[in-house]
Amino acid sequence: MTIRVVIADDQAMVRDAFSVLLGAQPDIEVVGTAADGAEAVDLAADLRPDVIVMDIRMPGVDGIDATRRITAHPDTHPKVLVLTTFNLDEYVYEALRAGAAGFLLKDASGVELAEAVRVVAGGAALLSPDLTRRLIAEFARIGTGPVRASGARVEGLTGRETEVLARIAQGLSNTEIAAALTVAEETVKTHVGRILHKLQLRDRTQAAVFAYESGLVVPGGGRGQGLSGR
């Protein structure tokens, strides 16, 4: 199955370079390019791509606002892969909260870019454990505004689902979670599906953000005080 991609970046050279790199892959097709966020939103609706490679900093409608509009649209469900210049860009966390499936540095190689597109297209979050911890620690330090999560929604999870959610927030894969909890990987997949359904979340990235915002997991790797006994 071919992965249909839209590239959104205000720099023509970047759009052209990424189009060439991704277009050379046998399983990826670049179906459109956008020079700003507004155009990316329009292309998402018109072309219905599988993945949008989205620069954060663009004039007019930036990548964060565009991501929020695209992921909120009821008829289109593309995965958004955010591009950033720095691995702790101050806007990355907001992009993840807006619905991005992950992020990639702009200086990544063509191989890394193609693999990132495949990862998010397949429904996985593109956040390594190390980057997850660093991002959360940084934004906890500078503050991210009021907690929006509902305690009742967290309470709706079973004890095992809570354990799985905590490990998702730590950046663990299904295989790693299965090993940590001594269960089958298929069992973990079932738990992840139920977590996303119960919390009405889009993907693992949103689940990780939710876990930190709700206090289930706190920066530094510990679990929130109010949930330590679950």
C-alpha positions in Angstrom: 0.0 0.0 0.0 1.4 3.4 -1.0 1.6 6.1 1.7 0.2 9.4 0.3 2.1 12.4 1.7 1.7 16.2 1.7 4.7 18.4 2.5 4.0 21.8 4.2 7.0 24.2 4.5 7.4 27.8 3.7 10.8 27.2 2.1 10.6 26.1 -1.5 14.0 24.4 -1.3 12.9 22.3 1.6 9.7 21.3 -0.1 11.5 20.3 -3.2 14.2 18.4 -1.4 11.7 16.4 0.7 9.6 15.7 -2.4 12.6 14.2 -4.2 13.7 12.2 -1.1 10.2 10.8 -0.4 9.2 10.4 -4.0 12.2 8.1 -4.5 10.7 5.6 -2.1 8.7 2.8 -3.7 6.0 2.9 -1.0 5.6 6.7 -0.7 3.9 9.1 -3.0 4.1 12.9 -2.6 0.6 14.1 -3.7 1.0 17.8 -2.9 3.0 20.6 -1.3 1.9 23.6 0.7 3.8 26.9 1.4 1.9 27.6 4.6 -0.5 26.2 7.1 -3.7 27.4 5.5 -2.8 25.7 2.3 -1.9 22.5 4.2 -5.4 22.5 5.7 -7.0 22.9 2.3 -4.8 20.1 0.8 -5.7 17.8 3.7 -9.4 18.2 2.9 -9.0 18.0 -0.9 -6.3 15.2 -1.2 -6.9 13.2 2.0 -3.3 12.2 2.4 -2.1 9.6 4.9 0.7 11.8 6.3 1.4 15.5 6.4 5.0 16.5 6.9 4.4 19.8 8.7 6.9 22.6 9.5 6.1 24.3 12.7 7.2 27.9 11.9 5.4 29.2 8.9 3.9 32.7 8.2 0.2 33.2 8.6 -1.3 30.0 9.8 1.6 28.2 11.5 2.1 24.4 11.8 0.5 24.2 15.2 -2.7 25.9 14.2 -2.8 23.9 11.0 -2.3 20.7 12.8 -5.1 21.5 15.2 -7.5 22.3 12.3 -6.5 19.2 10.4 -6.8 16.7 13.2 -10.1 18.2 14.4 -11.7 17.8 11.0 -14.2 14.9 11.1 -13.8 13.7 7.6 -10.0 13.6 7.3 -7.6 11.7 9.5 -4.1 12.2 8.3 -1.2 11.7 10.6 0.9 14.9 11.1 4.7 14.6 11.3 6.0 17.9 12.7 9.4 19.3 11.5 11.5 21.3 13.9 14.9 22.9 13.9 15.8 22.1 17.5 15.0 18.9 19.4 13.5 20.9 22.3 11.8 23.5 20.2 9.4 25.5 22.5 6.5 24.8 20.0 6.9 21.0 19.8 4.8 20.2 22.9 2.0 22.5 21.7 2.1 20.7 18.3 1.7 17.3 20.1 -1.2 18.6 22.1 -2.7 19.9 18.9 -2.7 16.3 17.5 0.7 15.7 15.9 1.7 12.1 15.8 5.4 12.9 16.3 8.2 15.1 15.3 11.5 15.0 13.4 14.5 17.3 13.2 14.9 19.1 9.9 18.5 17.9 9.6 17.4 14.3 9.5 18.6 12.1 6.6 16.4 11.0 3.8 16.3 7.5 5.2 15.2 8.9 8.6 12.5 11.0 7.0 11.1 8.1 5.0 11.1 5.8 8.0 9.4 8.5 10.1 6.6 8.8 7.5 6.2 5.0 7.6 6.1 5.0 11.4 3.4 7.6 11.8 1.4 6.2 8.9 1.4 2.9 10.7 -0.2 4.5 13.7 2.8 4.6 16.0 4.1 7.6 17.9 7.4 9.0 16.7 8.8 9.8 20.1 11.8 8.0 21.5 12.0 7.4 25.3 14.8 9.9 25.7 13.1 12.6 23.7 9.9 12.0 25.5 11.5 12.5 28.9 13.4 15.6 27.8 10.4 17.2 26.3 8.2 16.6 29.3 10.9 17.7 31.7 11.5 20.9 29.7 7.8 21.9 29.4 7.1 21.0 33.0 10.0 23.5 33.9 8.6 26.4 31.8 5.0 25.6 32.5 2.3 24.6 30.0 -0.8 26.3 31.4 -3.6 24.8 33.4 -4.2 21.0 33.5 -7.1 20.2 31.2 -7.5 16.5 32.0 -10.4 15.1 33.9 -9.8 13.0 36.9 -13.0 11.0 36.2 -11.7 10.0 32.8 -8.5 8.7 34.4 -10.5 6.8 37.0 -12.3 5.0 34.2 -9.2 3.0 33.5 -8.5 -0.4 35.0 -5.4 -0.9 37.1 -3.6 -2.7 34.2 -4.7 0.0 31.7 -3.3 2.6 34.0 0.1 0.7 34.1 0.1 0.5 30.3 -0.7 4.2 29.9 2.1 5.2 32.3 4.5 3.2 30.2 3.3 4.7 27.0 4.1 8.1 28.5 7.6 6.9 29.2 8.0 6.2 25.5 8.0 2.4 25.7 6.9 0.4 22.7 4.3 -2.4 22.9 7.0 -5.0 22.9 8.8 -3.2 25.8 5.6 -2.8 27.7 4.8 -6.5 27.3 8.2 -7.4 28.6 7.9 -5.1 31.6 4.4 -6.4 32.6 5.1 -10.0 31.6 2.2 -10.3 29.2 1.7 -11.0 25.5 2.2 -8.1 23.1 -1.3 -8.7 21.7 -2.6 -8.1 25.2 -0.8 -4.8 25.3 -2.3 -3.8 22.0 -5.7 -4.6 23.3 -5.1 -2.5 26.4 -3.8 0.4 24.2 -6.9 0.3 22.1 -9.2 0.3 25.1 -7.2 3.2 26.7 -7.6 5.3 23.5 -11.3 4.5 23.3 -12.1 5.2 26.9 -10.1 8.5 27.0 -11.3 9.5 23.5 -7.7 10.0 22.3 -6.4 9.8 18.8 -3.1 7.9 19.2 -0.2 7.0 21.5 1.2 10.5 21.4 -2.0 12.0 22.7 -2.1 9.3 25.4 1.4 10.3 26.5 0.5 14.0 26.7 -2.7 13.1 28.6 -0.8 11.0 31.1 1.5 13.9 32.0 -1.2 16.5 32.0 -3.5 14.4 34.2 -0.7 13.8 36.8 -0.6 10.1 36.2 3.1 10.4 35.3 5.3 13.3 36.5 8.5 14.6 35.0 11.4 12.4 36.3 9.6 9.1 35.7 7.4 8.8 38.7 3.7 8.4 38.9 1.4 11.1 40.3 0.8 11.0 44.0 -2.9 10.7 43.6 -2.6 7.6 41.5 0.3 5.8 43.3 -1.9 3.2 44.8 -3.7 2.1 41.7 
